[in-house]
Amino acid sequence: MKLDMGAAWNEAMALLSANFGVIATVVGLFYFLPQFAIALLAPEMSQTATTDLPPDASPEMMMEALNATFQEAYADSWPYLLLTVIFGYVGALAVLALLRRGGNPTVGEALKAGALGSPSYFATQVLFAIAAGLVIGLPVALLATVAPVAAALLALVLVVALVYAAFKLMLIPAVIGIEGTLNPFAVIARSWRLTKGNTLRIFVFLILLFVVITIITIIVTLVFTLVFAAMGDAVARIGNGFVGALANAATGAIYLTVLAAIHRQLSGGGSEVAETFE
């Protein structure tokens, strides 16, 4: 089956509209609140790094200084980041579980499904990272010892292959959240089969989606940043954190419903819109 991008978008918006209340609740709890908490409790994570460098500093010195600054910020804020990742996993799978066709789970059941599926989701990411390291890191490192130029070319080719594989596995959260599959290897295999023949379409669809969302987010953020800046530093920090967290939550809601719509279409789930779960 070939992915119909227009039909997938229409169904995603229909799913979002029909289930807006429950999706907003879950996304608000697991996307908005953690991001807003980071903006308030660890503002250094969202601030531009500043370093004291001489005017004639070389690009290498600037990169080293920026790297050290960011490492210090992450070292202080890693607990918040870890919680954000965990909450993001649970929230994403819970939203997708809410969109199960014919299952009619309650919000509580969806959250339970999200919590139970998160270790599997994490395991698939670890497996992908290990595979990427073996496929890219090891060959490139070995080749670099004898032919640096060839190693650079090989790295470029393998990165393209890695991006291809990443889009082949885009439906991993949908397989876990909607289908309830928990075996990481079975999840990876299922996503690979579902996306067969549609990888390029999924790539184009999601890239276009994120370009549009990014442009809208930048415009809205700039407008609110100017408004908040005129009200003082404290208001600007809180206001910008609120807008950033809200934009992240909205992006997450749209992305997850699009993912659910793609999964429905490629798995032969039809186009009927799920009703709101209460």
N, C-alpha and C positions, 0 to 999 in steps of 0.2 A: 504494500500500500504506500502510495506517495503522499507525503505530508502536504495538506492544503493550508498554507500559511494564513490566508484570509479567514477560512473556516475556524482554524485554531484560535485566532485572535478574537473572533466573534464569540466563540464558546467560552473563552477565558473571561471576557467581559461579562457574559451572561452568568457564569459561575460566581464571579466576584459580586455582581449585583444581587443575585439570589441568596448568597450566603454572607452578605456584607457584615452583618452583626457579629456572627461568630468568628469570622476571619479577622475582623478588626479587634475583637477581644483578645484572641490568641496572639496576633501580631503585636498588639499593644503591650502585652505582658512580656513577650519573649524577644521582641526586636526593639520597640520604642523605649521601654523603661531601662533596659540594660545600657543602651547607647546614651540615653539622657543621664543616667547615673555616672557613666564614665566622663561625660562632659562636665559634670559638677564635681566629682570626686577626684578625677585625674585629668584636669584640663590640659596638662602638658602634652597629652597624647594627641590632642587636636590642634595644638598651636604650632606655628612654624618655628622650626629650630633656629636659634641664633647662636653664633659663635664669634668670639673675638679673634679676628685674624688680621694680620698686617695687610695694607693695601696691595702689596706686591705678591700676595700669597698665590702659589701655583694651584692649578686645578686639583692636583693630587692632594695637596694640603687641605683644600676646601672639602674634598670628598672624605678624607680621613676625619676631619673635625666634625662634619655632619654625621658621619657614621657613629662616632663616639657619642655625640649628643643624643641620637636616636636610641642607641644601645642603653644609655643611662635612663632615658625615659621609659623604655620597655622593661628594664630591670625593676623599676619602681612600680610599674603598673601591670605586670604580668598576671596578678590574680584577677583583676578586673577583665582583662582580655580573655583569660581562660573561662571565666563565668559567661562572658558574652558568647564565646564559641559554643559552650554547652547549651546555653539557652537557645541559641540559634538553631542547633541541631534538633532539640526537642520541639521548638516552635514550628520549624519547617515541616517536620514529619507529622505534627499534630494537625496543621492546616491541610496537608495532603490527605490525612486520614479522614478529616471531615468531608472531603470531596469524594470519598469512596462511593462507587455507584451501587445503590440499593442497600448499602450496609446500615445507613441511618444511625451512625454512632452519636452518642451525646458528646458534649465538650469534654466531660471527664474521661470518657472512653478514648477520645482522640488524644488527650494529653497522656493517658496511660500508654497508648500505642506509640506516641512520640518518645516517651521515656524508654520504653522497651526496645524501640528500634534504633535509638541513638548509638549504642555500642556497635551495632552492625554498620551503621553509617560511618562511624569513626574508623572501623576496621577497613572498610573499602578505601577510605582516604589513605590510610597507612599502606595498604597493599599497592595502591597506585603510586605513592611516593617511593616505595621500595623499588617497584618496577621501573620508574623513571630514573632512579639513581643507577640501577643496573644497566639499563638500556642506553642512557646518555652519559652519566658521570663516569662509569668505568671505561667504556671504549674511548671516550674523548681523552680521559686522563692518560691512558696507555699510549694512544697515538700522539699526544702532545709531547711526549718525551723524545720522539724521533722525528716528527713532522708537524710543527705547530700550525702551519697554514692549513694543511690537510685536516688537522684536528678541528680548526675553526669552521671549515666547510662542513665537516661531518656533524659538528654540533648544531649548525644551522638546519641541516636536513633532519636531524633527530628531534629538534625542537618542533619543527613542522609536524612530524609524526606524532609527537606528544600532544600537540594541540588537537590533532585529528582524534586521537584516542580519548582525550578529555571530552570532546563533544559526543563521541560514541557512548560515553558513560554519563551523559547529562541526566538521564532518567533514573539514576540510582536512587535518589530520594523518593521519586514517585513509585518505584518498585517496592521500596520498603514501606512507605506510608500508605499507599493505596492498595497494593496487593498483599501487604503483610509478610513478605518474604524476609527472613532474617539471616539466612546463611550468606555471608559476604561474597563467596565465590559464585553462588547461584544468583545473587543480585547483580553482580558484574556481568555474568553471562546473559542474564535476561535483558539488561539494558543494551548490551551489545547487539542482541538479536532484534530488539524492537527498533533500534535506530538504523538497521541495515538498509542501505539504499537511500537514506534520508539525512545523512550526516551533513552534507553541504547545505541542504535546505534549513536544517536546524541551526547551523552556524550563521547563515545569512539572517534568518528570522531573529535570533537572539541578539546578534550584533546590531541590527537595525533598531531593535527594541531598546537596547541599552544606550545607543547613540541618542535617540529621541528623549529617553528619560534623563540622560545626563545633561543634555542641553536645557531641558525644562528646569531641572534641579539647580543648575548653575545660575540661570536667570532669576529664579525665585530666591535663591540663597543670597545673591548679590543685592537684590532689592531689600531684603530683610536685614542684611548686614549693615547697609547704609543707614537704615532706620534705627537699628539698635545702637549703632556707633554714636549716634547723636544723643543717646540717653545715658551715657556713662559706661565705664568698663564693666561694672558688676552686671548691669542689665544686658550689655552686649554678650557677656560670657554665657549667661543663662539663656538669653533669647536665641543666640546662635546655636547653642547646644540643643535647645528644644526643636528648632527648625531642622537641624541636621538629623536628629533622631527621628523626627516625623518623616523626613524624606527617605531615610533608610527603611522605615517601617512600610511606607507606601510602595517603595521599590520592591521590597520583599513580598508584599501581598500580590502585586502584579506578576512578579516572576513566578511565584508558586502556582498561581491560577493558570498561567500560560503553560507551565510544566505539566499541570494536571490535564489541560486541554490537549497538549501534544500526546501525552500518554494515552488518553481516551481514544484519540484518533488512530494512533499506531497499534493499539492493542485491540482495535475493533469494538471499542466501547460505545460507539454511536455518538449522537450529538444532543441527547436529551439532557436538560440542565438539572442538576441536583437541587433538591429543595432545601430550604434553610433548616438546619438541625437545631433543636432546642433541648 
